Amino acid sequence: MSRPRTLAAPGTFDPLSALQVQRAGFEVAYVGSYALSTSVGQPDVGWLDLTTLCARLAEFCDVLSIPLIADAEGGFFNATGIGKTIRALERTGVSAIHIEDHVSGKHTNMPKAVLSTREMVQKIRAALDAREDPNFQIIARTDIADVTGSPLDALERMLAYLDAGADAVMPGALDVAQLATIRARIPGKVVLVNTAGASVADEQAAGVDVAIYHGLCLQAAQHAIEQSLRTFTEQRDIRALDGSLASSAALDALTGYEDFNRRAAEYGLIDP
């Protein structure tokens, strides 16, 4: 994040897709509650609990060697209990989390509501107090612009959250054009969820430090599976999918069979 260029973080939905991001050469991966919920066939409406989240994230970190940024929803607790969240998430191995001020209404038709600035500031302070690893990044997300439609309201919140000590801020519901109008007034790092029609170059010009493409792997996988199933349903011949399916050898290489066999030989379980 200290580099003078925008870091692109493709969104993943399971450890295998995270491995693919790493194999593709990206320096950081991302996983959000939307992808985690969707990957188990559920809507992202706040049903993801801390225990489930930590178990899933630990699976990602067990196979990755690049940093993982994770969605920590609203932190699951208020300022008096958020330390439990921070300690649990640090143990999973993720490198950064974002905590939002959104209370209700995200992804649904329910009325949208956010915490007061004061309550969110106290939550950030408590999260920072609970942090044990200084390299564990705590990103403060504000969705106030989703409620009021005002970039200036988002600016006010971001300044307050940075003043409280957040390592970076994340303005939800702002596109790169809106961010560009206020970026010079933000004295810290900015993480932005990619918006339709924006390139990494656009985001860099707007002053984005990290650009998260939250649905990239999930949407790519869903589309590819849907297309393959349609073709197979129509033609009833697996050969029609030649060139559309990964080989077993490719999957084996990605998941580490070669390393397993090397260890088996090293410890005398198979002939070298």
N, C-alpha and C positions, 0 to 999 in steps of 0.2 A: 504493500500500500504506500510505501514511501517513494516508489518510483514515479517519475514524471510522465507516466502513460497510463491509459485506462486498462485495467485488468479485466478480462472477460471471464465470467464464471458460468459455464453451462449448468443448467439444472438437471439433476439426476432423479431417479425414483426408486432405485434399488442398488445394491452393491455392484451388480454386474454392469449396469449402465455407468456407474461411477468409475469402474475400471476402464470402461471404454473411453471416457473423458480423459482419464490419465494417459491411456495408451495413445490417444490422439495428440498428446503433447501440451494440453492445457496445464497451467500452473496451479489452478485451484478449481474445486468443484463446489456445487451448491445443492442442497436438498431442502425443499419447503414442505409445509404442511399440506398444501394442495396436492403435490405429487405423491406424498406418502398416503394421504387419504384416498386419492383416486386409484393408486396402485392396488389397494385392497377393495376396490369397488364401492367406496363410500364417498359422500360429498364432504367437502372441507367446511364444516359448519361448527367447529369447536369440539368435536367428539374425541379428538386425539388427546390422550392424557400423558402426563409426564413420564410415567413408567414405561408405557408403550413407546413413546418417542425415544427415550434413552436406549431401550433395547434395540430399536431399529438403527439408531445412529452408531451404536457400538459395532454393528455388523458392517456398516460402511467403513468405519475407521480401521477395522481389523484387516481390510484388504488394500487400503489406500496408503500411498506414501506422500501424496500431495495434500495440502490443507483442505479441509472441508468447512464451508460456511453453512450453518444450519438455522432454520426458522424455529424460534422458541416461543412462537405465539405471543401472548401477553405476559409471559413469565410464569403463568399458572397460579401465582400467589401475589398478594399485595406486598408492600415493603417489609412487613414483619416476617414474611415467610419465603421471599424470593431467594434468600440465601440457599435454601434447600435445592432450588432449581439450578442455581449456578454450580454448586458443588456436584450435583448429579451429572450435569452436562459436561463439566470439565473431565469427569471420570470416563466419559465415552470416548474421548480423544479428538473431538471436534476442535477446530482452531478459532472459530468465531461464531457468535450467535447474534440474531437480531430480536429485540423485544419491542413490541408495538404498543401504542396507546389506544388501539381500537378495542372497543368493548363489545359491540354487536353490529350485525347488519352486513358484514363482509360476505360477498358472493351470494347474497340472498336478497329478497325483497323486503326484509324486515327493516325498521327504521335504523339508520346508522347513528352510532354514538361513540364518542371517545372519552377517555379519562380527562380530568382537568389537568392543566399543565403542572400544577403543584403536585398532584398525586403521582404523575408520571416521573417528575424530577426526583421525588423521594424514592420511587421504585428503582430508578437508575442508580442513585447513590447507594442504596442498600445492596444492589447487585454488585457494584464495584467493591464495596466493603467485604463482600463474601468471596470475591475472586482470590484464588491462591496463586495462579500462574499469571504473571504480568503480561505474557504474550497472548493470553486468551482474550480475544477482542470482543467487546460488548458494543454492539451497534444499536442505536436508538431509532426506532422507526416511528414516524408520525403519519397518521392517515387523516389528519384534520382537513386536508384539502379535499378528501372524498366526501366530507360532511358539508363544508362551506364553499368549496370550489375556488378558494383563494390561495394563490402561491404565497402571498404575504403572511397569511396565517401559518402556513407551513414554515416559512422563514422564522417567524417568531418562536415557534416550537423548537426548531432545530437549534437556534441560538441558545435557548434555555437548556436543552439537553446536552449540548457541548459544554456549556458552562457548568453543568452538573458533573462533567467528567467523562461522558461517553467517548469511546474511541473513534466513532464515526456516526454519521446520521444518515437516515434513509427516508426520503420523502415519498410516501406512497401517493398515487393518483396524480403525479406530476409527469409531464413529458419533457423531453430534452429542451424544447423551446422555452417552456415555462421555467425550468431550472436555470437555463442560461441567463435569464433576466435578473436572477437573484444570487447567482453563484458567487459573485465577487464579495458579497456581504457575509458569506459563510466561512469562518476562519478555521475550518477543519475538513476532515475527509468526508466525502459523500459517496454513498452506495445507492445505486438506482436500479430498480427492476426495469428491464428493457421494455420499451413501448413499441408498438407496431410501427414499422416504417423508419426505425432509427438504426444506424450502423454504429459500429464501435468508433469509427471516426467522428460521427455526429456526437456521440456521447463524450468523447474526449474533448471535442470543441466546446461542449457545454460544461466542462469541468468535472466530469464524473471520474471518481477514482476506481471504483469497481462497478461493473455492469453485470447484473444477474439476469440470465436468460432462463427463468424459472421453469418453463415448460418444455424446453428444447428436447430432451431425451424422451420424456413422456409422450409428447405429441408426435415425435418421429416414430416411436415404437407403435403407438396406437394406429397411426396411419398405415404403416408398413404391414402390420398384422391384418388390419381390415382389408387391405388390397390383396394380400396373399390368400386370405380365406375366401374372398369373393372369386378370385381366379380359380381356386381349387373347387369351390362349389359349382362353378359354371362348367369346368372342364373335367372334373373327377379324375384327374391324372396328375400325380405329383411331379411328373416331368415338366409340366407347364410352369413350374416354379423354379426351374433351373436358372441360376443367376440371381434369384431373389432371396435365397436362404443361405445363412452362414453355414459353413461346413463344420462337422464335428471337430476336425483338426483345429479350426480357428477358435472354437469355443474352448477346446482343451488347452491351447496355447495361452488364452486369456486368463484361464482360471488356475493355471499352475501345475498341470500334470507333470511337466518336464522337471520342475523343481522337486516335486514329490518323488519321482523316480531317481533323481540324483541323490536325495537323502537316503532312499532305500538302499542304493548301492553303497553309499558311504558307511552305513551302519550294518552292512552285511546281510540285508534282507533279500537282495537279488544280486546276481553276478554283475560286476562293473561292465 
